[in-house]
Amino acid sequence: MAATTTRVGLVGYGLIGQAVRDMITSNDNGMEVVFIHDADTSRLDDLGDLALTDLADFDSRGADLVVEMAHPDVTRKWGTTILEKTNYMFISVTALADREVETGIEEATAKYGTRAFVPHGGVVGMDALLENRDIWESVDVVMKKPPKNVDCAAAGVDPDSITEETCLYDGPTRGICPMFPRNVNTHAAIAYAGIGFDRTHSLLLVDPAWSDATVAIHAKAPGVELHVERVEAITGVTGASTPASIYNTVQMIGSTGPGIHLR
Ligand SMILES: NC(=O)c1ccc[n+]([C@@H]2O[C@H](COP(=O)([O-])OP(=O)(O)OC[C@H]3O[C@@H](n4cnc5c(N)ncnc54)[C@H](O)[C@@H]3O)[C@@H](O)[C@H]2O)c1
């Protein structure tokens, strides 16, 4: 069987973007990185021909898949433009809480025959939420983080002023996404996979005494309960397990390499 190579373009070359690029490059997966874009052009300095300084030129690289690992604004600004030409995976899932963005993506994929992908990222058990989405009566997400790892700018909160356990949000997932757009992608993915942004309930707790990040999911339906919790180290806004999780989803979509593949 002839081997093909999946051409992948990366948007965002920070903690996750750099790790994902390394994993694509160092594994026998039938994928090739064809461009890297970052708004901070100093991050592109050593990348030679791979550097794409203006995202408007993305189509010149012939990518089969563009992967956003930057900020939800990228999907807001570029999502439908990218989908006019090729497939698009976005990890800053909070973008989907904006109904206009969600509709725009759905319409672009239908019009241009391309595909959009949302990775499970920091969500443990997204398969179970999705497969039973018709039965859940409630889905609750509880996130606990040190305040220094929460970007509170959009919420107008000073994380340094928090001295004890504090609840930053308690309500529907739709409302938490614009307040903490870089921190609650797991909430957004849980809502999208399960019962939606308006019916999913989100809680965000911070305490400077904590050093790890915790995400717990509690889903209930008649005769079924799902309880999942992961506690992990966190750097910046990203949990320790996320880079490998994102690479795994990229390779699920784009890998043409040999081996036994879990689905
Ligand atoms: N889906 C998930 O489970 C999950 C988990 C963790 C983080 N994330 C999201 O992934 C993204 C990347 O996380 P990270 O830890 O690598 O962050 P990071 O801050 O280390 O890197 C982000 C990079 O994107 C660049 N960037 C920011 N805005 C941009 C824009 N508009 N256009 C182009 N480049 C831009 C920055 O310059 C930076 O280099 C964030 O949006 C974060 O919220 C998602």
The ligand as an SDF file (V2000), in Angstrom:
LIG
                    3D

 44 48  0  0  0  0  0  0  0  0999 V2000
   -8.2090   21.8920   24.9160 N   0  0  0  0  0  0  0  0  0  0  0  0
   -7.5250   21.8230   26.0490 C   0  0  0  0  0  0  0  0  0  0  0  0
   -7.7420   20.9220   26.8630 O   0  0  0  0  0  0  0  0  0  0  0  0
   -6.4850   22.8480   26.3670 C   0  0  0  0  0  0  0  0  0  0  0  0
   -5.6490   22.6260   27.4640 C   0  0  0  0  0  0  0  0  0  0  0  0
   -4.6700   23.5690   27.7410 C   0  0  0  0  0  0  0  0  0  0  0  0
   -4.5600   24.7250   26.9780 C   0  0  0  0  0  0  0  0  0  0  0  0
   -5.4100   24.9280   25.9330 N   0  0  0  0  0  0  0  0  0  0  0  0
   -5.3210   26.1470   25.1140 C   0  0  0  0  0  0  0  0  0  0  0  0
   -4.2760   25.9600   24.1870 O   0  0  0  0  0  0  0  0  0  0  0  0
   -3.7190   27.2240   23.8430 C   0  0  0  0  0  0  0  0  0  0  0  0
   -2.1910   27.1390   23.9250 C   0  0  0  0  0  0  0  0  0  0  0  0
   -1.7950   26.8050   25.2360 O   0  0  0  0  0  0  0  0  0  0  0  0
   -0.2340   26.9100   25.6520 P   0  0  0  0  0  0  0  0  0  0  0  0
   -0.1120   26.3980   27.0420 O   0  0  0  0  0  0  0  0  0  0  0  0
    0.6130   26.3530   24.5770 O   0  0  0  0  0  0  0  0  0  0  0  0
   -0.0840   28.4960   25.7010 O   0  0  0  0  0  0  0  0  0  0  0  0
    1.2450   29.3760   25.5180 P   0  0  0  0  0  0  0  0  0  0  0  0
    0.9180   30.7010   26.0930 O   0  0  0  0  0  0  0  0  0  0  0  0
    2.4450   28.6330   26.0030 O   0  0  0  0  0  0  0  0  0  0  0  0
    1.3940   29.4990   23.9310 O   0  0  0  0  0  0  0  0  0  0  0  0
    0.4370   30.1670   23.1320 C   0  0  0  0  0  0  0  0  0  0  0  0
    1.1670   30.6870   21.9010 C   0  0  0  0  0  0  0  0  0  0  0  0
    0.1800   31.2080   21.0020 O   0  0  0  0  0  0  0  0  0  0  0  0
    0.5890   32.4990   20.5630 C   0  0  0  0  0  0  0  0  0  0  0  0
   -0.6100   33.2810   20.2740 N   0  0  0  0  0  0  0  0  0  0  0  0
   -1.4800   33.8410   21.1460 C   0  0  0  0  0  0  0  0  0  0  0  0
   -2.4850   34.4630   20.4950 N   0  0  0  0  0  0  0  0  0  0  0  0
   -2.2380   34.2820   19.1780 C   0  0  0  0  0  0  0  0  0  0  0  0
   -2.9130   34.6750   17.9930 C   0  0  0  0  0  0  0  0  0  0  0  0
   -4.0480   35.3920   18.0590 N   0  0  0  0  0  0  0  0  0  0  0  0
   -2.3840   34.3130   16.7990 N   0  0  0  0  0  0  0  0  0  0  0  0
   -1.2470   33.5860   16.7250 C   0  0  0  0  0  0  0  0  0  0  0  0
   -0.5470   33.1940   17.8110 N   0  0  0  0  0  0  0  0  0  0  0  0
   -1.0510   33.5320   19.0330 C   0  0  0  0  0  0  0  0  0  0  0  0
    1.4230   33.0840   21.6830 C   0  0  0  0  0  0  0  0  0  0  0  0
    2.3340   34.0540   21.1880 O   0  0  0  0  0  0  0  0  0  0  0  0
    2.1340   31.8450   22.2220 C   0  0  0  0  0  0  0  0  0  0  0  0
    3.3670   31.6010   21.5890 O   0  0  0  0  0  0  0  0  0  0  0  0
   -4.3580   28.2510   24.7880 C   0  0  0  0  0  0  0  0  0  0  0  0
   -5.4220   28.9280   24.1150 O   0  0  0  0  0  0  0  0  0  0  0  0
   -4.9250   27.3910   25.8930 C   0  0  0  0  0  0  0  0  0  0  0  0
   -6.0410   28.0010   26.4730 O   0  0  0  0  0  0  0  0  0  0  0  0
   -6.3570   24.0090   25.6030 C   0  0  0  0  0  0  0  0  0  0  0  0
  1  2  1  0
  2  3  2  0
  2  4  1  0
  4  5  1  0
  4 44  2  0
  5  6  2  0
  6  7  1  0
  7  8  2  0
  8  9  1  0
  8 44  1  0
  9 10  1  0
  9 42  1  0
 10 11  1  0
 11 12  1  0
 11 40  1  0
 12 13  1  0
 13 14  1  0
 14 15  2  0
 14 16  1  0
 14 17  1  0
 17 18  1  0
 18 19  2  0
 18 20  1  0
 18 21  1  0
 21 22  1  0
 22 23  1  0
 23 24  1  0
 23 38  1  0
 24 25  1  0
 25 26  1  0
 25 36  1  0
 26 27  1  0
 26 35  1  0
 27 28  2  0
 28 29  1  0
 29 30  1  0
 29 35  2  0
 30 31  1  0
 30 32  2  0
 32 33  1  0
 33 34  2  0
 34 35  1  0
 36 37  1  0
 36 38  1  0
 38 39  1  0
 40 41  1  0
 40 42  1  0
 42 43  1  0
M  CHG  2   8   1  16  -1
M  END
$$$$
